[in-house]
Amino acid sequence: MRERAAHPPVAVVFSGGGGVGRLAVRNRMRGLTKATRAQWRGDTRSHPYTDYTNAIPIVVTTLALLDECGPLAPIWWRFGHTGRETLHDALLDHDDADAYWRERDAREKAEKAARMEAGRRRREAEREASRCLVCRRPAEDYEQRGQAMRAVRGRPGRGR
């Protein structure tokens, strides 16, 4: 993971005080999300991944969750992510260049493994198909091709 050079993260804790209910707090979070979209949103215009170089990561939670679970629990919601995360995970860029290259490398590795497994299965099927119909020995067990025929002809009870 690359270090974020441009901007430090911003954490906002909604108190929910003053008789404000949960719905009002959620609406305020959504309003802040919309109002700050240009600051926290990454750039996807020129890459197959999201560039967060000029983005400000904004994470939010409520005072009630912070008090109940503590700051290390999955109570943080980062704008642009789905669901609650730990603070560490919330500050990660899950779709940045590093993640793109890791996923691409993993996909290529899986494809290569699948091709190798298909090749192994094909070679095994060819080996099975080349077995002698009588003794079931694979063709590579014979030093010469003619040995297979001599083995069949020399077998007792086969017309000799």
KETORTI-251821 format. One record per residue: residue number from 1; residue in one letter; x, y, z of N, C-alpha, C in turn. Coordinates in steps of 0.2 Angstrom, whole numbers, plus 5000, padded with zeros to 4 digits. Example, Ala and Ser with C-alpha at 12.3 -4.5 7.8 and 13.67 -1.06 7.14 Angstrom:
BEGIN
+-----+------+------+------+------+------+------+------+------+------+------+
| seq | type |   nX |   nY |   nZ |  caX |  caY |  caZ |   cX |   cY |   cZ |
+-----+------+------+------+------+------+------+------+------+------+------+
|   1 |    a | 5066 | 4972 | 5039 | 5062 | 4978 | 5039 | 5066 | 4984 | 5039 |
|   2 |    s | 5064 | 4989 | 5035 | 5068 | 4995 | 5036 | 5064 | 5000 | 5039 |
+-----+------+------+------+------+------+------+------+------+------+------+
# end
This chain:
BEGIN
+-----+------+------+------+------+------+------+------+------+------+------+
| seq | type |   nX |   nY |   nZ |  caX |  caY |  caZ |   cX |   cY |   cZ |
+-----+------+------+------+------+------+------+------+------+------+------+
|   1 |    m | 5004 | 4994 | 5000 | 5000 | 5000 | 5000 | 5004 | 5006 | 5000 |
|   2 |    r | 5003 | 5011 | 4996 | 5007 | 5017 | 4995 | 5004 | 5022 | 5001 |
|   3 |    e | 5009 | 5026 | 5003 | 5007 | 5031 | 5008 | 5003 | 5036 | 5005 |
|   4 |    r | 4998 | 5039 | 5008 | 4994 | 5045 | 5006 | 4998 | 5051 | 5007 |
|   5 |    a | 5000 | 5054 | 5001 | 5004 | 5060 | 5002 | 5000 | 5067 | 5002 |
|   6 |    a | 4995 | 5067 | 4999 | 4992 | 5074 | 4998 | 4988 | 5076 | 5004 |
|   7 |    h | 4983 | 5073 | 5006 | 4979 | 5075 | 5011 | 4978 | 5070 | 5017 |
|   8 |    p | 4978 | 5073 | 5023 | 4976 | 5069 | 5029 | 4969 | 5067 | 5029 |
|   9 |    p | 4967 | 5061 | 5032 | 4960 | 5060 | 5033 | 4956 | 5064 | 5038 |
|  10 |    v | 4950 | 5065 | 5037 | 4946 | 5069 | 5042 | 4941 | 5064 | 5045 |
|  11 |    a | 4940 | 5064 | 5051 | 4935 | 5060 | 5055 | 4930 | 5064 | 5058 |
|  12 |    v | 4924 | 5063 | 5057 | 4918 | 5067 | 5060 | 4914 | 5062 | 5064 |
|  13 |    v | 4913 | 5064 | 5070 | 4909 | 5061 | 5075 | 4902 | 5065 | 5076 |
|  14 |    f | 4897 | 5062 | 5075 | 4890 | 5065 | 5076 | 4888 | 5063 | 5083 |
|  15 |    s | 4886 | 5068 | 5086 | 4884 | 5067 | 5093 | 4877 | 5065 | 5094 |
|  16 |    g | 4873 | 5067 | 5090 | 4866 | 5065 | 5090 | 4862 | 5068 | 5096 |
|  17 |    g | 4866 | 5073 | 5099 | 4863 | 5077 | 5105 | 4858 | 5082 | 5103 |
|  18 |    g | 4855 | 5085 | 5108 | 4850 | 5090 | 5107 | 4843 | 5087 | 5105 |
|  19 |    g | 4842 | 5081 | 5107 | 4835 | 5078 | 5105 | 4835 | 5076 | 5098 |
|  20 |    v | 4841 | 5075 | 5094 | 4841 | 5073 | 5087 | 4840 | 5065 | 5087 |
|  21 |    g | 4836 | 5063 | 5083 | 4836 | 5055 | 5083 | 4840 | 5052 | 5078 |
|  22 |    r | 4840 | 5046 | 5078 | 4844 | 5042 | 5073 | 4843 | 5044 | 5066 |
|  23 |    l | 4837 | 5045 | 5064 | 4835 | 5046 | 5057 | 4838 | 5053 | 5055 |
|  24 |    a | 4838 | 5058 | 5060 | 4841 | 5064 | 5059 | 4848 | 5064 | 5058 |
|  25 |    v | 4852 | 5060 | 5062 | 4859 | 5059 | 5061 | 4861 | 5056 | 5055 |
|  26 |    r | 4857 | 5051 | 5053 | 4858 | 5048 | 5046 | 4857 | 5053 | 5040 |
|  27 |    n | 4852 | 5057 | 5041 | 4851 | 5062 | 5036 | 4857 | 5067 | 5036 |
|  28 |    r | 4859 | 5069 | 5041 | 4865 | 5073 | 5042 | 4871 | 5070 | 5038 |
|  29 |    m | 4872 | 5064 | 5040 | 4878 | 5060 | 5037 | 4877 | 5060 | 5029 |
|  30 |    r | 4871 | 5059 | 5027 | 4870 | 5059 | 5019 | 4871 | 5066 | 5017 |
|  31 |    g | 4869 | 5071 | 5020 | 4870 | 5077 | 5018 | 4877 | 5079 | 5017 |
|  32 |    l | 4881 | 5077 | 5022 | 4888 | 5079 | 5022 | 4892 | 5075 | 5017 |
|  33 |    t | 4889 | 5069 | 5015 | 4892 | 5065 | 5010 | 4891 | 5068 | 5003 |
|  34 |    k | 4885 | 5071 | 5002 | 4884 | 5074 | 4996 | 4887 | 5081 | 4995 |
|  35 |    a | 4888 | 5084 | 5001 | 4891 | 5091 | 5001 | 4899 | 5091 | 5000 |
|  36 |    t | 4902 | 5085 | 5001 | 4909 | 5084 | 5001 | 4911 | 5079 | 4996 |
|  37 |    r | 4907 | 5077 | 4991 | 4908 | 5072 | 4986 | 4915 | 5074 | 4982 |
|  38 |    a | 4915 | 5080 | 4980 | 4921 | 5082 | 4976 | 4927 | 5081 | 4980 |
|  39 |    q | 4927 | 5082 | 4987 | 4933 | 5081 | 4990 | 4936 | 5074 | 4992 |
|  40 |    w | 4931 | 5070 | 4993 | 4933 | 5063 | 4994 | 4933 | 5058 | 4989 |
|  41 |    r | 4930 | 5060 | 4983 | 4929 | 5055 | 4978 | 4936 | 5055 | 4974 |
|  42 |    g | 4938 | 5049 | 4972 | 4944 | 5048 | 4968 | 4942 | 5049 | 4960 |
|  43 |    d | 4948 | 5050 | 4957 | 4947 | 5051 | 4950 | 4948 | 5044 | 4946 |
|  44 |    t | 4942 | 5043 | 4942 | 4942 | 5037 | 4938 | 4942 | 5038 | 4930 |
|  45 |    r | 4944 | 5044 | 4928 | 4943 | 5046 | 4921 | 4949 | 5043 | 4917 |
|  46 |    s | 4955 | 5043 | 4919 | 4960 | 5041 | 4915 | 4964 | 5034 | 4917 |
|  47 |    h | 4961 | 5030 | 4921 | 4964 | 5024 | 4923 | 4959 | 5019 | 4924 |
|  48 |    p | 4961 | 5012 | 4924 | 4956 | 5007 | 4925 | 4955 | 5006 | 4933 |
|  49 |    y | 4958 | 5010 | 4937 | 4957 | 5010 | 4944 | 4955 | 5017 | 4946 |
|  50 |    t | 4954 | 5018 | 4953 | 4953 | 5025 | 4956 | 4959 | 5028 | 4958 |
|  51 |    d | 4960 | 5034 | 4956 | 4966 | 5038 | 4959 | 4964 | 5042 | 4964 |
|  52 |    y | 4967 | 5041 | 4970 | 4965 | 5045 | 4976 | 4970 | 5050 | 4978 |
|  53 |    t | 4975 | 5052 | 4974 | 4980 | 5056 | 4975 | 4977 | 5063 | 4978 |
|  54 |    n | 4972 | 5066 | 4975 | 4970 | 5072 | 4977 | 4963 | 5072 | 4981 |
|  55 |    a | 4962 | 5066 | 4984 | 4955 | 5065 | 4988 | 4957 | 5065 | 4995 |
|  56 |    i | 4952 | 5068 | 4999 | 4952 | 5068 | 5006 | 4948 | 5062 | 5009 |
|  57 |    p | 4951 | 5057 | 5012 | 4947 | 5052 | 5015 | 4943 | 5055 | 5021 |
|  58 |    i | 4936 | 5054 | 5021 | 4932 | 5056 | 5026 | 4928 | 5050 | 5029 |
|  59 |    v | 4929 | 5049 | 5036 | 4926 | 5044 | 5039 | 4921 | 5047 | 5045 |
|  60 |    v | 4916 | 5044 | 5046 | 4911 | 5046 | 5051 | 4908 | 5041 | 5055 |
|  61 |    t | 4906 | 5042 | 5061 | 4903 | 5038 | 5066 | 4899 | 5042 | 5070 |
|  62 |    t | 4896 | 5039 | 5075 | 4892 | 5042 | 5080 | 4895 | 5042 | 5087 |
|  63 |    l | 4893 | 5046 | 5091 | 4896 | 5046 | 5098 | 4894 | 5040 | 5102 |
|  64 |    a | 4887 | 5038 | 5100 | 4885 | 5032 | 5104 | 4889 | 5026 | 5102 |
|  65 |    l | 4890 | 5025 | 5095 | 4894 | 5019 | 5093 | 4901 | 5020 | 5096 |
|  66 |    l | 4904 | 5025 | 5096 | 4911 | 5026 | 5099 | 4911 | 5025 | 5106 |
|  67 |    d | 4906 | 5027 | 5110 | 4906 | 5026 | 5117 | 4904 | 5018 | 5118 |
|  68 |    e | 4900 | 5015 | 5115 | 4898 | 5008 | 5116 | 4903 | 5003 | 5114 |
|  69 |    c | 4907 | 5005 | 5108 | 4911 | 4999 | 5105 | 4919 | 5001 | 5106 |
|  70 |    g | 4920 | 5008 | 5106 | 4927 | 5010 | 5106 | 4929 | 5012 | 5099 |
|  71 |    p | 4935 | 5015 | 5098 | 4937 | 5017 | 5092 | 4940 | 5012 | 5087 |
|  72 |    l | 4942 | 5006 | 5090 | 4945 | 5001 | 5086 | 4940 | 4996 | 5083 |
|  73 |    a | 4934 | 4997 | 5085 | 4928 | 4992 | 5082 | 4926 | 4995 | 5075 |
|  74 |    p | 4923 | 4990 | 5072 | 4920 | 4992 | 5065 | 4914 | 4997 | 5066 |
|  75 |    i | 4916 | 5003 | 5067 | 4910 | 5008 | 5068 | 4911 | 5014 | 5063 |
|  76 |    w | 4916 | 5014 | 5059 | 4917 | 5019 | 5055 | 4915 | 5018 | 5048 |
|  77 |    w | 4912 | 5023 | 5045 | 4909 | 5023 | 5038 | 4913 | 5028 | 5034 |
|  78 |    r | 4917 | 5026 | 5029 | 4920 | 5030 | 5025 | 4916 | 5032 | 5019 |
|  79 |    f | 4916 | 5038 | 5017 | 4912 | 5041 | 5011 | 4915 | 5037 | 5005 |
|  80 |    g | 4910 | 5034 | 5001 | 4912 | 5030 | 4996 | 4913 | 5023 | 4997 |
|  81 |    h | 4913 | 5021 | 5003 | 4913 | 5013 | 5005 | 4906 | 5011 | 5007 |
|  82 |    t | 4905 | 5005 | 5007 | 4898 | 5002 | 5010 | 4899 | 4999 | 5016 |
|  83 |    g | 4895 | 5001 | 5021 | 4895 | 4997 | 5027 | 4900 | 5000 | 5032 |
|  84 |    r | 4900 | 4998 | 5038 | 4905 | 5000 | 5043 | 4911 | 4996 | 5043 |
|  85 |    e | 4917 | 4999 | 5045 | 4923 | 4996 | 5045 | 4927 | 4998 | 5051 |
|  86 |    t | 4933 | 4995 | 5052 | 4937 | 4997 | 5057 | 4940 | 5004 | 5054 |
|  87 |    l | 4943 | 5008 | 5059 | 4946 | 5014 | 5056 | 4952 | 5012 | 5051 |
|  88 |    h | 4956 | 5007 | 5053 | 4961 | 5005 | 5048 | 4959 | 5003 | 5041 |
|  89 |    d | 4954 | 4999 | 5041 | 4951 | 4997 | 5035 | 4947 | 5003 | 5031 |
|  90 |    a | 4944 | 5007 | 5035 | 4940 | 5013 | 5032 | 4945 | 5017 | 5028 |
|  91 |    l | 4951 | 5018 | 5031 | 4956 | 5022 | 5028 | 4960 | 5019 | 5022 |
|  92 |    l | 4959 | 5013 | 5020 | 4962 | 5010 | 5014 | 4958 | 5011 | 5008 |
|  93 |    d | 4961 | 5012 | 5003 | 4958 | 5013 | 4996 | 4958 | 5006 | 4993 |
|  94 |    h | 4952 | 5004 | 4993 | 4950 | 4997 | 4991 | 4950 | 4996 | 4983 |
|  95 |    d | 4950 | 5002 | 4979 | 4950 | 5001 | 4972 | 4955 | 5006 | 4969 |
|  96 |    d | 4961 | 5007 | 4972 | 4966 | 5011 | 4970 | 4971 | 5007 | 4965 |
|  97 |    a | 4976 | 5010 | 4963 | 4981 | 5007 | 4958 | 4984 | 5000 | 4961 |
|  98 |    d | 4986 | 5001 | 4968 | 4989 | 4995 | 4971 | 4984 | 4989 | 4971 |
|  99 |    a | 4977 | 4990 | 4973 | 4972 | 4985 | 4973 | 4971 | 4982 | 4966 |
| 100 |    y | 4971 | 4987 | 4961 | 4970 | 4985 | 4954 | 4975 | 4980 | 4952 |
| 101 |    w | 4982 | 4982 | 4953 | 4987 | 4977 | 4951 | 4987 | 4971 | 4955 |
| 102 |    r | 4986 | 4971 | 4961 | 4985 | 4965 | 4965 | 4980 | 4960 | 4962 |
| 103 |    e | 4974 | 4963 | 4961 | 4969 | 4959 | 4958 | 4970 | 4956 | 4951 |
| 104 |    r | 4973 | 4960 | 4947 | 4975 | 4958 | 4940 | 4981 | 4953 | 4941 |
| 105 |    d | 4986 | 4953 | 4945 | 4991 | 4948 | 4946 | 4987 | 4942 | 4949 |
| 106 |    a | 4983 | 4942 | 4953 | 4979 | 4936 | 4956 | 4975 | 4933 | 4951 |
| 107 |    r | 4972 | 4937 | 4947 | 4968 | 4934 | 4941 | 4972 | 4930 | 4936 |
| 108 |    e | 4978 | 4934 | 4934 | 4983 | 4930 | 4929 | 4985 | 4924 | 4932 |
| 109 |    k | 4987 | 4924 | 4939 | 4990 | 4918 | 4942 | 4985 | 4912 | 4942 |
| 110 |    a | 4978 | 4914 | 4943 | 4973 | 4909 | 4943 | 4972 | 4906 | 4936 |
| 111 |    e | 4972 | 4911 | 4931 | 4971 | 4909 | 4924 | 4977 | 4904 | 4922 |
| 112 |    k | 4983 | 4906 | 4924 | 4989 | 4901 | 4923 | 4988 | 4894 | 4926 |
| 113 |    a | 4986 | 4894 | 4932 | 4985 | 4888 | 4936 | 4979 | 4884 | 4932 |
| 114 |    a | 4974 | 4887 | 4930 | 4969 | 4884 | 4927 | 4971 | 4881 | 4920 |
| 115 |    r | 4975 | 4885 | 4916 | 4978 | 4882 | 4910 | 4983 | 4876 | 4911 |
| 116 |    m | 4987 | 4876 | 4917 | 4991 | 4871 | 4918 | 4987 | 4865 | 4920 |
| 117 |    e | 4982 | 4866 | 4924 | 4978 | 4860 | 4926 | 4974 | 4857 | 4920 |
| 118 |    a | 4972 | 4861 | 4916 | 4969 | 4858 | 4909 | 4974 | 4855 | 4905 |
| 119 |    g | 4980 | 4857 | 4905 | 4985 | 4853 | 4901 | 4987 | 4847 | 4904 |
| 120 |    r | 4987 | 4847 | 4911 | 4989 | 4841 | 4915 | 4983 | 4835 | 4914 |
| 121 |    r | 4977 | 4838 | 4914 | 4971 | 4833 | 4913 | 4971 | 4831 | 4905 |
| 122 |    r | 4973 | 4835 | 4901 | 4973 | 4833 | 4894 | 4979 | 4828 | 4893 |
| 123 |    r | 4985 | 4829 | 4896 | 4990 | 4824 | 4895 | 4988 | 4817 | 4898 |
| 124 |    e | 4985 | 4818 | 4904 | 4983 | 4811 | 4907 | 4978 | 4808 | 4903 |
| 125 |    a | 4973 | 4811 | 4900 | 4968 | 4808 | 4895 | 4972 | 4805 | 4889 |
| 126 |    e | 4977 | 4808 | 4887 | 4980 | 4806 | 4881 | 4984 | 4799 | 4883 |
| 127 |    r | 4987 | 4799 | 4889 | 4991 | 4794 | 4892 | 4986 | 4788 | 4893 |
| 128 |    e | 4980 | 4789 | 4895 | 4975 | 4784 | 4896 | 4973 | 4781 | 4890 |
| 129 |    a | 4972 | 4785 | 4885 | 4970 | 4783 | 4878 | 4975 | 4779 | 4874 |
| 130 |    s | 4981 | 4780 | 4876 | 4987 | 4776 | 4873 | 4988 | 4770 | 4876 |
| 131 |    r | 4985 | 4768 | 4881 | 4986 | 4761 | 4885 | 4984 | 4756 | 4880 |
| 132 |    c | 4988 | 4750 | 4881 | 4987 | 4744 | 4878 | 4980 | 4741 | 4880 |
| 133 |    l | 4976 | 4739 | 4875 | 4969 | 4737 | 4876 | 4969 | 4730 | 4880 |
| 134 |    v | 4975 | 4727 | 4880 | 4975 | 4720 | 4883 | 4978 | 4721 | 4890 |
| 135 |    c | 4984 | 4723 | 4890 | 4988 | 4723 | 4897 | 4987 | 4730 | 4901 |
| 136 |    r | 4984 | 4735 | 4897 | 4983 | 4742 | 4900 | 4989 | 4746 | 4902 |
| 137 |    r | 4995 | 4743 | 4900 | 5001 | 4747 | 4901 | 5001 | 4753 | 4896 |
| 138 |    p | 5004 | 4759 | 4899 | 5004 | 4765 | 4894 | 5009 | 4764 | 4889 |
| 139 |    a | 5009 | 4767 | 4883 | 5013 | 4767 | 4878 | 5020 | 4768 | 4879 |
| 140 |    e | 5021 | 4773 | 4884 | 5028 | 4775 | 4886 | 5032 | 4769 | 4889 |
| 141 |    d | 5028 | 4764 | 4892 | 5032 | 4758 | 4895 | 5035 | 4754 | 4890 |
| 142 |    y | 5033 | 4754 | 4884 | 5036 | 4750 | 4879 | 5042 | 4753 | 4876 |
| 143 |    e | 5048 | 4750 | 4875 | 5054 | 4753 | 4872 | 5053 | 4755 | 4865 |
| 144 |    q | 5049 | 4750 | 4861 | 5048 | 4751 | 4854 | 5040 | 4750 | 4853 |
| 145 |    r | 5038 | 4753 | 4848 | 5031 | 4752 | 4846 | 5029 | 4745 | 4845 |
| 146 |    g | 5033 | 4741 | 4842 | 5032 | 4734 | 4840 | 5031 | 4730 | 4846 |
| 147 |    q | 5034 | 4732 | 4852 | 5033 | 4727 | 4858 | 5026 | 4726 | 4860 |
| 148 |    a | 5022 | 4731 | 4859 | 5015 | 4730 | 4861 | 5012 | 4725 | 4857 |
| 149 |    m | 5013 | 4725 | 4851 | 5010 | 4719 | 4847 | 5013 | 4713 | 4848 |
| 150 |    r | 5020 | 4712 | 4850 | 5022 | 4706 | 4852 | 5019 | 4703 | 4858 |
| 151 |    a | 5018 | 4708 | 4863 | 5015 | 4706 | 4869 | 5008 | 4703 | 4868 |
| 152 |    v | 5004 | 4706 | 4864 | 4998 | 4704 | 4862 | 4998 | 4697 | 4859 |
| 153 |    r | 5002 | 4696 | 4854 | 5003 | 4690 | 4850 | 5005 | 4684 | 4855 |
| 154 |    g | 5010 | 4686 | 4859 | 5013 | 4681 | 4864 | 5009 | 4679 | 4870 |
| 155 |    r | 5003 | 4682 | 4871 | 4999 | 4680 | 4877 | 4996 | 4674 | 4876 |
| 156 |    p | 4996 | 4669 | 4881 | 4993 | 4663 | 4880 | 4985 | 4663 | 4879 |
| 157 |    g | 4983 | 4659 | 4875 | 4975 | 4659 | 4874 | 4973 | 4664 | 4869 |
| 158 |    r | 4977 | 4667 | 4865 | 4975 | 4672 | 4860 | 4977 | 4669 | 4853 |
| 159 |    g | 4975 | 4663 | 4851 | 4975 | 4661 | 4845 | 4982 | 4658 | 4843 |
| 160 |    r | 4986 | 4657 | 4848 | 4993 | 4654 | 4846 | 4993 | 4647 | 4849 |
+-----+------+------+------+------+------+------+------+------+------+------+
# end
